[in-house]
C-alpha cells in the first residue's frame, strides 16, 4: 500500500512519522508547498523511508501529475481546509482514496460545513473509492468515541457534550496551536449548538462555564461551533442536544479581542503599499509557527465526550476521554500535543483503510466505521483513552 501525505506542517510531521513506522505502507511520500520542509521531516525519519515532492495542492493538474507518477492508494490531506476539494477532485481523476482532518472552508468566507464534501458522495461511490472525512482528534476521535458509546453503552444517546481542554502552557503571550489562520477563523465565529432538531446561534463566547477535566482541574469552557456536531446529529438522530466546549485562558481571549478590534482577523484583501494583502494571512506570518511551540510546552490536553442517554430503559452518563502530555508528545515526535493528537488519528485512520478494516465506496464521516479496531490501537499509538461510568458530567 502506498500512502501520500500532503502538508508538511505540525500535523503532517506527526502523521508521516506514524505512517512511515507502519509496515502496512510499502511506500510513503510527503508532498507540500515547500519541499525543504518535507525533506527535513524525511531526514529526521531516516533510512530513505519517505520520499518527498513539491506540490501546489490548489491545482488539480499539479496534484494529478504527482498522483500519476507516485500512484498512491490513499492520499492523506494534512494541508489546509481550503485544499480539500481540489485534492478530492484529483483523487477522483486519478483513482485514489482520500482522508482528511478538517472540513472544507472557502478562503473568502469564514464558514465551514460538510455540504461541499458530502456533495462528492455519488462520485466517490461510482468510482468505487473511499473518502474518509474528519479523522483528526476533533473532529475524529471525538466522533469515534461517540460511535463507541453508541455501540457498547447506549441504546439511545440523548445529550452529547464534546469537551476540549488545552491546559498546556507554551510560555508565549499569544500563539495558536495549529495553523493560526484556520484557528482564529474558527474561534472568532458565532457559537452554535444543536437542540431539539434546530441549530441555536450565540454570539462568540457568549455561553461559558467552568468544567473539571481529569488530572487538570477546573477550566473556564466556552461553547463554540465545531464541525463534528453536524455529522453526529445526522448519524445519531436520537440526539436531543449536541454542544462543543473549548477552554480558553483570559490572556488568549484578550489578545483575540484586540486582534479582531484592530482588523487583523479580516479575511478580505486590503491594499498596503500597492500590494494586496489579507490581514489574517499577514498575522499568521508574524505569529509563532505552531510547530515551534513544542520545545517549551508543558501540561496536558484533555479531550473527550460527555454523554447522557438510555440503556435498557435506564438513564446513564458516560465520559470517554484522552489526556495527552505536551512534553511526552514533543519527546516522541518533536511537536506539541495538538499536532500529535491530530496526526496520530490521521495516520491510524489511513492504516484502518489500508488494512481493509474501514472500507466502502463513497464519502464517510469516521463515526460511520467500526470504532473497535481503531480504539484498540489508539493507545498503542500514543493516545490512551479512559472511560468513566455514571459520574457527574456537569452538563
Ligand atoms: P500548518 O499550517 O502547520 O501546515 C499546513 C501545511 O500545508 C504547511 O506545510 C503548508 O505549506 C501546506 N500547504 C498549505 N497550502 C498548501 C498548498 N496550496 N499546497 C501544498 N501545501 C500547502 O497546519 P497544521 O499542521 O497545524 O494543520 C494541518 C491541518 O490539520 C489543517 O487543515 C487543520 O485545520 C487540521 N487540524 C485538525 C485538527 C483536528 O483535530 N481534526 C486539529 C488541528 C489541526 P507551507 O509549509 O509552505 O506553508
Boltz pocket constraint, residues with backbone or C-beta under 6 A from the ligand:
constraints:
  - pocket:
      binder: B
      contacts: [[A, 6], [A, 7], [A, 8], [A, 9], [A, 10], [A, 11], [A, 12], [A, 31], [A, 32], [A, 33], [A, 34], [A, 37], [A, 55], [A, 56], [A, 57], [A, 58], [A, 77], [A, 78], [A, 79], [A, 80], [A, 81], [A, 83], [A, 101], [A, 102], [A, 134], [A, 135], [A, 136], [A, 137], [A, 138], [A, 139], [A, 140], [A, 177], [A, 178], [A, 179], [A, 180], [A, 182], [A, 290], [A, 291], [A, 338], [A, 339], [A, 341], [A, 342]]
      max_distance: 6.0
